[in-house]
Amino acid sequence: MKPADTGSFLTLHYRLAGPDGADVVNTFGARPATLSLGEGQLAPAVEALLHGLTAGRHETFELAPGVAFGERNPTLVQRVARSALQQAASGEGFAVGEVVQFARPDGEPGFAGVVRECADDWLLFDFNHPLAGQRVTFEVQVIEVL
């Protein structure tokens, strides 16, 4: 059997769970996913776990806090003036816990931030990945390697 390597196309089921065990993504029981290994479709640390796996393998990996999505970066928690939001983000009202999409100046998809606090003239956004600095479980069942 051919082992998965950079450039391989994989058909697989996978589950990514946060530290509380709740699923973030789960394709088991649904249509399997297809990806090209090395194209960045999954976080680099998660993709690295797929290297060398062959069709039929079913593995579960525990990734230590910060390994899968990096450590939390306090500089990525920033106050943004409400006046700037009307030009930079989509949406009208903002609420704590809401994910806000910000576009790049060239109109291409940009980045997202989670609203952590609201004030009359500013909002506090967290631009860290939601699983940054947390333990993650990655379960995978490889169906096919091309």
N, C-alpha and C positions, 0 to 999 in steps of 0.2 A: 504494500500500500504506500502511496505517495504521502510523505509528511507535509504539513502546511509550512510554507515559507513565504518570504516577501514576494508579492506578485501572484500568489495562489488565490484562486477564487474559492470561497468557502460557502457551503450551505450548512446552516447550523441553527440550533435552538440555543437561546441564552437567557440568563436571568441575572440582573444586577440588583442587589439589595443593599440598603443602607445599614447603619449600625443597629437599628432597631429591628432588622430582619424584614422590614416592609419592602416589597418590590418597587423598584424605580422603573425597570423595564423587564418584561417577561414575555418571551415568544413561545414558551411551552404551552401546548394546547391551542396554538394558533398557527398561522402560516410561518414556516421557518424564515429566517433572515438569510440574505446573501450579501457577502462583502468581499472586497478585494483587499487582501492582507497587505498592510503597508501604506494604504491610501489615507489613513487617519480617520476612518469611519468610527473607530472606537478610540478611547484614550490610549496613548502609547503604552502605558504599563499593562493595560488590559489586553491590547493586541499582542504584546510580547508573550503572554501566557498561551496564545494559540500556536506559536511557532513549535513545530515538531509533532503536533497532534495529528492523528490519522482518522479517517472515517471510522465511525463506530465508537470513538472515545467519548466518555461522559465523565467530566471532572468538575470538582468544586474547589475554588481557590479562595482563601481569606487573605485580603490585602490589608496591611497595617495602616493605621491612620496616616493620611497624607500621601500614600504611595500611588493610588489610582488617579487622584485629581489634584495632587499637590497639597501643600500646607496652606492654611488660611493666610492671606496677606492683608494686614490691617490697613495698608495704603489703598486698598480697593474698596474701602468703606468710605464714601464721600458724600458731603452735602452738595445738593444741586439746587440752585435758585429756581423757584417755580416759574419765573419769567423765562428762563432758558429752556424749560421743558416743553413749552408750546412749539418750539422750533425743532427740538432734538428727538422727542419721543412721540409715539402714537398714543392716543387715548386722551380722554378728557379728565376724569376724576382719578384720584390715586388713593389707595388704601394700604395700610400695613399688611405685608405678606404678598402683595400683588407683584407680579413679574412684569416689568416694563421693557419693551423693545426699543432700542435706540438705533437709528439709521446712521450710516456714515455720510459725510458730506457729499460723496459721489452717488448716493442713493442706493448703494449696495447694502445687503443685510449687515448689521453692525454687531451689537452685543446686547446683553440683557442684564438688568439689575433688579434686585428684590428690594422693595420699599421696606425699610426698617423703622423709620420714624417720620411723622408728618408735623410740620409747623405751618404757620400762616404764610411765610415767605420762602420756605425751603423744604426739601425732603431729603432724608438720609437713605442712600442707596448702598447695597452690598453687591459688588460686582464679582465676588468670588464665586466659583462653581459651588452649587448647593452641597456637594459632597466633599468639598475641600477640607482637609484635615480630619476626615472621618474614616473609620474602618469600613471596608466594602467587601461584600461577598459576590463572587462571580462564578456562576455555574454555567457550563457549556456542554452541549452534546453535538459533536461534529457528525454531520450526515454525509457530506461529500467534500472532497478536496480535488480541485481541478488545476 
